Amino acid sequence: MRTPQRVGRAGLPERVTIWEVGARDGLQNESATVPLEVKLEFLDRLAGAGLRVVEATSFVHPRWVPQLADADELLARLTPREGVRYPVLVPNQRGLDRALAAGVRHIAIFASATETFALRNLNRSLDEQFAMFEPVVARARAEGMAVRGYVSMCFGDPWEGEVAVDQVVSVGRRLLDMGCDQLSLGDTIGVGTPGHVRALLGAFTASGVDVSALAVHFHDTYGQALANTLAALESGVSTVDSSAGGLGGCPYARSATGNLATEDLVWMLDGLGIEHGVDLEALVATSLWMAERLGRPSPSRVVRALASAD
């Protein structure tokens, strides 16, 4: 079988927006430099497979993420497809300058739910990170940009252990209050479970946050990413982050392995009868193409299954 049997389920969104992070989050941890031409073709293939949100790159300093040092040239040479958004990660005011110069209309900032990760990733305390982000968000909104706020370590931290739900809600509310349009709640090290997902999302909605402002970003370290995604869908979330072929990790947290594979997500959504607009066969072909260039098999189970069925 190359498609699952469709068996719908009441109470789930009719349509899900897939926020594709493969070209940014997926590639940022690669030790060998991926050629610019490959990145550009990867982005075009992803858009060609029907993905409408394709995160393109990051304006983080090249010293911290060398893989994305070509961000300016990549955006200058990118040929956007009609109807596709290409957000970029912007860490600070200098990054925003570069984004504005490149004509970017959608940006994301990357905050932490924990003190230790904020210090390691941003060189700021938990509270100090907001002082860094506030002028970035204010200026971006004044320029008419859409701003997404990533919150990392929402379900556990490799240095601090368990993370209190109310602490995550507090961080997320501060980002929304400063002007972020959407929050992406990240299980950076993949330790979350479905009950935890429901509890966190329920706490956000209980605090007055509309579920439409929330997205989820799961890593599959402990094999929980799809189960956690289903729990999020059951809670009303309709934007899910994923990475083609399951690429990715976090350069600042070694226990963070690959993201939820977009193909695995699409297979589940197809089985549930949820619309998403992605051509699974074209996406699998794209991930196989990228795996060849990276010199290793794709970790996505759906990619491997459909490739072996050929």
N, C-alpha and C positions, 0 to 999 in steps of 0.2 A: 504493500500500500504506500502511495506517495502523498496521500492526504488522510487525515483522521475522519472517522465517522462523526457527523455533527449531532450532538445531543445538547440542546440548550439547557439553561438553568435560570430560574427566576431570580430576580434581585441583583443581576449583574449589569454593568453598563452595556448599552447597545453597541458602542464604538469606543475603541481605545486608541489614544495617540501614543505611538512608540517614539520615544526620544532616543535616537541612535547616537551612542557615544563612542563607537568603535574607532573613529579616526582621531579622537582626542584621548579619552580615557583609555581606550584599547591599546593605543600605540605608545603612550607616554612612558611606559615602563620597559619598552624594548631596549636592550643593551646595544644592539647594532643599529646604526642609523638607517632608517627607511628612506630611500630616495624620494625626492620631491615629486618626481613624475609618478611614482607608485602611489603616493598619498593622493595626488590629484585624481588619478584614475579610480582609486578606491572610493573617494567621495562621489565621483560621477556615477560609478556603478551602484552605490548605495541609493542615491537619489533615483537612478533608473529602475531600481527594484521596487519603487513605490514609497519609500520612506520620505515623509514630508518634513521631518525635523532631523537634521544631520549635523551634530556638533562638529565644527571644522577643526579647531585648534585652540591654543591657549597663548596668551601674551605674558605668561610667567617668564621671569628672567632665564635666559638660556643656561646660566650656570646651574640652576636648580633642575631644569628639565631639558637637557640638551636635545632630546628627540624633537622638540617643538621649536627649535631655534629658527626654523624657516617660516614662522607664522606670517610675517609680513609678505614674503614672496609668494607663499601659498595663496593668500587671499588676493594678491594682485593678479595671479594667474588663474584663479578659480573662475570657471564659467558657470554661474548659477543656473539651475533649472527652474523653470517657471513654477511657482507654487511651493517651492522648497525653502525652508528657513535654515540658515547656517549659523547658529549661535557660536560665540567664542567665549572662553573663560578669561576674565579680567581680574587680576589680583589686587590692583591698586590704581592710583591716579595715572601713573605712567602707562600702565596697560590700557586704561581708558583712552588716553591720548592716541595711542597706536590704533585702537579700535575705531575711533572717530576718523582718523586719517585714512583708514582702510574702507570707510563707508559701511561699517557693520551696524546693523539695526537691532540685533538681539545679543545681549551679553548675559553672563552668569558670574556670580561671585561665589567663593568657596569658603564657608565658615565651618567652625568646629563646635560640637556640642560639649567638648571636654577641655579642661585646662591644659593637660599635657599635650594633646594633639595640636591645640592652637599654638603652643610654644614651639613645638617641633616643626609644624607645617608653615606657620605664619610669622614666627618669632614675635608673637604677641600673646598676652594673657587672654583669658576668655572674655573679659570685659574690654580690653584694649582693641580686640579685633573689630568691634563695632565702630570705634572712633576712626579706624582705617577705612571701613566700608561706607560710612555715612556720606562723605563727600562724593565718593564714586557713584553711589546710587542716586543721590540728589542731582548730580550733574548729568548722569545718563538719562534720568527721567525728564530733566529740563530739555534735553536734546531729542526727546521723543522716542527713546529706546525702550524696549521691553527688557526687564531685569529679572533673572531667575536667581534664587538663593539656594545653593547646595548647603546642606547641613550634614557633616560627616560624623561618624562614630555615634549614631543614634541608638544603636542596639548593643553596644559593647565597645570597650577600648582596650587595646593590648597592654597598656600600662596601668590604667585605672580599674579595669575590670568592668563590673556592671555600671550602667549609666542610668540614673533616675529618669523616669518618664517626665516628671515635671521640669527637670533641667532641660531636656530636649525641647519641650513645649515653650519654655521661657526663651531659649535661643531663637527658635523659629518665629515666635511672636515678635521679637525685636526686629528681625529681618523684614517681616511683613509690615510692621509699623513704620520702618524707615523707607518703604516704597517698593519692595520686591513684589512682583506680580505672582510668583509661584515659588513654592518650596519643594525641593527634592530631598526627601529624607533617606539618608544613606546608611546602609548596613555595611560599612567599609571593610570589616573583617569577616563578614558572612556568618555571624553567630546567632542572628535572630531566628525566631520561630513564629508560627502563625498566631499563637495567642498573644505574644509580645507585640506583633504587628497590629492586631486589633486593638490592644490596649493603648498603644501610642496614638493611633489614628483617632480612637474614641476620645482620648484626652485632648487632642487638638480641637475636635469639633465641640467638645464640652466647654472649651475656653473661648468659643465664638468664632473659630476659623472655619470657613466653608470648605468642605471636602474638595470642591472644584479647584481650590488653590494649592492642593497637595499632589505631589508625585512621589514615586518610590524608586529607589535605586539599590538593588540587591546584588550582593556577591554570592557565589555558589560554593564557598569554601567548605561548608558542611552539608552540601546537597540540599539546602533549604530554599533556594531562590524561587523556584516555581511554586512551591507550597505557600511561601510568603506572599508572592504576587497574587495568588488566588485569594488569600485572606484580605489583601488590600482591595482587590476588585469587589469582594463581598462587602467591604466597608464603604464602597462608593468611589474609590479612586479610579480615574480614567486616563491618567498619564503614567506610563511605565518606562523607565530607562532600561536600555539593554545595549549589548555590544555584539555586532556581527561576528559570528564564529566563537563567541565567548572570550574574546581577547580582553586583556586588561589586568589591572592591579593598582597598587598605589605605591609610588616611590618612597613614601614616608612611613609606610606600615607594611613590614615584610610579611605579616600574616594575611594580608589582603590578596587573595588570588583572583581568578578571573570573574568578570561580570556575568550576570545572567545573559545567556546567548540569545540573540534576537531570533534565531531560527527556532529554538526551543519554545520561546514565548509565542511565536506565531503559530506553531503547531497546537499549543494549548488553546489559544484564542480561536483558531479555526474549529477545534473540537467543540468549543462552547458556543459556536455560532456568533462570535463577537467580531464586528467589522474592524478592519485596521488598514486596508489599502495596500498591503505588501504582497508582492509576488514571491512566494516561498522558493520556487525553483530558481528564479533569478538571484535571490539572496544567497541560496546555497552555493550557486556557481561563483558568486562573488567571494564568499568565504573560502572556498576551495582555491580560488585564484590567489587570494592573499596568503593562505597557508603555504602555498608553493613558494611565494616570495620571502616568507619568513623562515622557510626551511623546516617546518614541523607541522604535524597534523592539527587540525582544528579540534579544540576540546568539546565543541558542541555535539551533543548526542544525536540531534536531528541531522546535522551535516554529515556525521559519520554514517548514520543509518541510510540516508538517501544516497550517499556516494557509493556505499557498498551494494546497494540495490540496483545500480546501473548495469 
